[in-house]
Amino acid sequence: MAKEGGGEIRIVKKKGGGHGHHGGAWKVAYADFVTAMMAFFMVMWLIGLDAKTRAAIAAYFRDPVGFMEAVRQNKAIFTVNDALPPGGKNTLEMPRAARDGKTRPKDRKTEQQELEAFKQYVESALANVPELSRLKEYVKVEFVKEGLRIELLEGEEPVFFKTGSAQITPAARRLLTLIAQKLSKLDNRVVVEGHTDAQPYRAGAFYSNWELSTDRANAARRVLEGAGLRKGQVAEVRGYADTRLRNPMDPFHFSNRRVSILIPYTTAPASE
């Protein structure tokens, strides 16, 4: 049937004009730009900080819970290795951690006798407590210039910490608990130090011997405090990585991997 008018029908398509939707790719590019700029300014800000502040920031990201707990207790968990001799600048004649809110007058001779008794207590426990007797060869208790130092030395096989981690073994937890129960009765403050050997940590740039040594020391601190050390009795927790080797002639020797518990003197040495 012929169409009315007889002419042919044309369909004309009009092209859309000017400013249609161009997609969201520009938003992704802009977000990347803003993120890069934020990272740049963050790096510039960190570069401008002093070493102590940078260490505190790093400490927070390593252990947020432990860091905030230390802030609440007004303690500095992490200190920076500044080439000081073992024991550090704050350990000679360190103020006492009072028991029952009281400090007790004491001279160096009396304090020496107390620390000697504590040393004998630890050595006796290692000799007579069956579950600790196998640790005897890995524990060194000795007097040093700063006070009494207890060193927990790793063996060829893990003794106190799982390999490459800050996970404490059951035997180490038992020993630290026993130490804390007696140490809590002394007025002395406590410094906990972590050390590693010179073998680079396998995780590379994301986690190094610095983090491992500090994390192990902090793990020991948590056990000591949980077992009875008083609030404020732990004065410092230090991580030295491989900068203070026990066996410098063999930097990779397993005995370099250790945690030290330093009990500094609180009194001046007796006059000659």
C-alpha positions as CSV (number, residue, x, y, z in Angstrom):
1,M,0.0,0.0,0.0
2,A,1.5,3.3,-1.1
3,K,2.3,5.8,1.6
4,E,0.4,9.0,1.6
5,G,2.3,11.8,-0.2
6,G,4.4,9.3,-2.2
7,G,7.8,10.7,-1.1
8,E,10.5,8.7,0.6
9,I,10.9,8.8,4.3
10,R,14.3,9.9,5.6
11,I,15.6,9.2,9.2
12,V,18.0,11.9,10.4
13,K,20.2,11.2,13.5
14,K,21.4,14.2,15.3
15,K,24.8,14.0,16.9
16,G,25.0,15.0,20.5
17,G,26.8,18.2,21.1
18,G,29.7,19.4,23.0
19,H,30.1,18.3,26.6
20,G,29.1,14.7,27.1
21,H,30.3,12.4,29.9
22,H,34.0,11.6,29.6
23,G,34.3,8.8,32.3
24,G,36.1,8.8,35.7
25,A,39.7,8.2,34.7
26,W,40.7,11.7,35.7
27,K,39.5,11.1,39.2
28,V,41.8,8.1,39.6
29,A,44.7,10.2,38.3
30,Y,43.9,13.1,40.6
31,A,43.7,10.8,43.7
32,D,47.1,9.3,42.8
33,F,48.5,12.8,42.6
34,V,47.1,13.8,46.0
35,T,48.4,10.6,47.6
36,A,51.8,11.1,46.2
37,M,51.9,14.7,47.4
38,M,50.8,13.7,50.9
39,A,53.5,11.0,51.0
40,F,56.1,13.6,49.8
41,F,55.2,16.1,52.5
42,M,55.1,13.3,55.2
43,V,58.7,12.3,54.2
44,M,59.9,15.9,54.3
45,W,58.3,16.3,57.7
46,L,60.0,13.2,59.1
47,I,63.4,14.3,57.7
48,G,63.1,17.5,59.7
49,L,62.5,15.7,63.0
50,D,65.2,14.9,65.5
51,A,66.3,11.3,66.0
52,K,64.4,10.8,69.3
53,T,61.1,11.9,67.8
54,R,61.6,9.6,64.7
55,A,62.4,6.7,67.0
56,A,59.2,7.4,69.0
57,I,57.1,7.4,65.8
58,A,58.7,4.1,64.7
59,A,58.1,2.6,68.1
60,Y,54.4,3.4,67.8
61,F,54.0,1.6,64.5
62,R,56.0,-1.4,65.8
63,D,53.8,-1.8,68.9
64,P,50.9,0.6,69.2
65,V,49.5,-1.0,72.3
66,G,52.7,-1.2,74.2
67,F,53.6,2.3,73.1
68,M,50.4,3.8,74.3
69,E,50.7,1.9,77.6
70,A,54.1,3.4,78.1
71,V,52.7,6.9,77.4
72,R,50.0,6.5,80.0
73,Q,52.7,5.4,82.5
74,N,55.0,8.3,81.4
75,K,57.8,5.9,80.3
76,A,59.9,5.9,77.2
77,I,59.9,2.3,75.9
78,F,62.4,2.8,73.1
79,T,65.8,4.6,73.2
80,V,68.2,5.3,70.4
81,N,71.6,3.8,70.3
82,D,74.0,6.7,70.7
83,A,77.4,4.9,71.0
84,L,77.3,4.9,74.8
85,P,79.0,2.2,76.7
86,P,76.8,-0.8,77.8
87,G,74.4,0.3,80.5
88,G,73.8,3.8,79.0
89,K,73.8,7.2,80.4
90,N,70.9,6.8,82.8
91,T,71.9,3.7,84.7
92,L,74.6,4.9,87.2
93,E,73.0,5.9,90.5
94,M,69.6,5.5,89.0
95,P,66.7,6.7,91.3
96,R,65.0,4.0,93.2
97,A,61.6,2.7,92.3
98,A,59.9,3.1,95.7
99,R,57.8,0.3,97.2
100,D,54.6,1.2,99.0
101,G,55.2,4.8,98.1
102,K,58.3,4.9,100.2
103,T,62.1,5.0,99.5
104,R,64.5,3.4,102.0
105,P,67.9,4.9,102.9
106,K,70.6,2.7,101.6
107,D,74.3,2.7,101.0
108,R,76.3,0.9,98.3
109,K,77.5,-1.9,100.7
110,T,73.9,-2.7,101.6
111,E,72.8,-2.6,98.0
112,Q,75.6,-4.8,96.9
113,Q,74.6,-7.4,99.5
114,E,71.0,-7.3,98.3
115,L,72.0,-7.8,94.7
116,E,74.4,-10.6,95.6
117,A,71.5,-12.3,97.4
118,F,69.4,-11.9,94.3
119,K,72.2,-13.3,92.1
120,Q,72.4,-16.4,94.3
121,Y,68.6,-16.7,94.1
122,V,68.7,-16.9,90.3
123,E,71.6,-19.2,90.2
124,S,70.0,-21.5,92.8
125,A,66.8,-21.6,90.8
126,L,68.7,-22.6,87.7
127,A,70.4,-25.4,89.5
128,N,67.5,-26.7,91.5
129,V,64.3,-26.1,89.6
130,P,64.0,-29.1,87.2
131,E,62.3,-27.3,84.4
132,L,64.9,-24.6,84.4
133,S,68.1,-26.7,84.9
134,R,68.6,-27.1,81.1
135,L,68.8,-23.3,80.8
136,K,71.7,-23.0,83.2
137,E,74.4,-22.9,80.5
138,Y,72.5,-20.2,78.6
139,V,72.1,-17.7,81.6
140,K,75.0,-15.5,82.7
141,V,74.5,-13.5,85.9
142,E,77.4,-11.1,86.7
143,F,78.2,-7.8,88.3
144,V,79.2,-5.0,85.9
145,K,80.1,-1.4,86.4
146,E,76.5,-0.3,86.3
147,G,75.0,-3.0,88.5
148,L,73.9,-6.6,88.1
149,R,73.3,-8.0,84.6
150,I,71.4,-11.1,83.7
151,E,72.0,-12.3,80.1
152,L,69.7,-14.8,78.4
153,L,71.9,-16.2,75.6
154,E,70.5,-18.1,72.7
155,G,71.9,-21.4,71.7
156,E,72.5,-23.1,68.4
157,E,68.8,-24.1,68.7
158,P,66.2,-21.6,70.0
159,V,66.2,-21.4,73.8
160,F,64.4,-18.2,74.8
161,F,62.8,-17.0,71.5
162,K,61.5,-18.7,68.4
163,T,63.9,-18.3,65.5
164,G,63.5,-14.8,63.9
165,S,60.6,-13.7,66.1
166,A,59.8,-12.1,69.4
167,Q,57.7,-15.1,70.5
168,I,58.9,-16.2,74.0
169,T,59.4,-19.9,74.7
170,P,57.6,-21.5,77.7
171,A,60.9,-22.1,79.5
172,A,61.9,-18.4,79.1
173,R,58.5,-17.3,80.4
174,R,59.0,-19.5,83.5
175,L,62.5,-18.0,84.1
176,L,61.4,-14.4,83.6
177,T,58.4,-15.0,86.0
178,L,60.7,-16.4,88.6
179,I,63.1,-13.4,88.2
180,A,60.3,-10.9,88.5
181,Q,58.9,-12.4,91.7
182,K,62.1,-11.7,93.5
183,L,63.1,-8.5,91.6
184,S,59.8,-6.9,92.6
185,K,61.0,-6.9,96.2
186,L,64.0,-4.7,95.4
187,D,64.0,-0.9,95.1
188,N,66.1,-1.0,92.0
189,R,64.9,0.0,88.6
190,V,65.3,-2.4,85.6
191,V,66.6,-1.9,82.1
192,V,65.8,-4.5,79.5
193,E,68.0,-4.8,76.4
194,G,67.7,-6.8,73.2
195,H,70.6,-7.9,71.0
196,T,71.0,-9.8,67.7
197,D,73.9,-11.3,65.8
198,A,75.1,-9.7,62.5
199,Q,73.0,-12.0,60.2
200,P,70.6,-9.7,58.3
201,Y,67.0,-10.3,59.0
202,R,65.3,-12.1,56.2
203,A,62.5,-9.6,55.7
204,G,64.9,-7.0,54.6
205,A,63.9,-3.3,54.6
206,F,60.5,-3.9,56.2
207,Y,61.8,-5.5,59.4
208,S,65.4,-5.6,60.5
209,N,67.5,-6.6,63.5
210,W,66.7,-3.2,65.0
211,E,63.0,-4.1,65.2
212,L,63.7,-7.7,66.2
213,S,66.0,-6.8,69.1
214,T,63.6,-4.1,70.4
215,D,60.6,-6.4,70.1
216,R,62.3,-9.2,72.0
217,A,63.3,-6.8,74.8
218,N,59.8,-5.4,74.9
219,A,58.3,-9.0,75.0
220,A,60.5,-9.8,78.0
221,R,59.4,-6.5,79.6
222,R,55.8,-7.5,79.3
223,V,56.4,-10.9,81.0
224,L,58.4,-9.2,83.8
225,E,55.7,-6.7,84.5
226,G,52.9,-9.2,84.2
227,A,54.7,-11.4,86.8
228,G,55.0,-8.7,89.4
229,L,57.3,-5.8,88.6
230,R,55.8,-2.6,90.0
231,K,54.6,0.2,87.9
232,G,57.6,2.4,86.9
233,Q,60.1,-0.2,87.9
234,V,61.1,-0.8,84.3
235,A,63.1,2.3,83.4
236,E,64.0,1.6,79.8
237,V,63.7,-0.9,77.1
238,R,66.5,-0.8,74.5
239,G,67.1,-2.5,71.2
240,Y,70.7,-2.6,70.0
241,A,70.5,-4.9,67.0
242,D,74.1,-6.2,66.3
243,T,75.9,-3.0,67.5
244,R,77.0,-4.5,70.8
245,L,78.2,-8.1,70.1
246,R,79.0,-10.3,73.0
247,N,81.4,-12.2,70.7
248,P,82.8,-9.6,68.3
249,M,85.3,-12.1,66.9
250,D,82.4,-14.1,65.5
251,P,79.6,-11.6,64.6
252,F,77.3,-14.4,63.4
253,H,77.7,-16.6,66.5
254,F,74.4,-17.5,68.2
255,S,75.6,-16.2,71.6
256,N,75.3,-12.7,70.2
257,R,71.5,-13.2,70.2
258,R,70.4,-12.4,73.7
259,V,68.2,-10.4,76.0
260,S,69.9,-8.6,79.0
261,I,68.2,-7.6,82.2
262,L,70.3,-4.9,83.8
263,I,69.6,-4.0,87.5
264,P,71.5,-0.7,88.0
265,Y,72.8,0.6,91.3
266,T,70.8,3.3,92.9
267,T,73.6,4.4,95.3
268,A,77.0,6.1,94.8
269,P,80.0,3.8,95.1
270,A,81.7,3.7,98.5
271,S,84.6,6.1,98.9
272,E,88.0,4.6,98.8
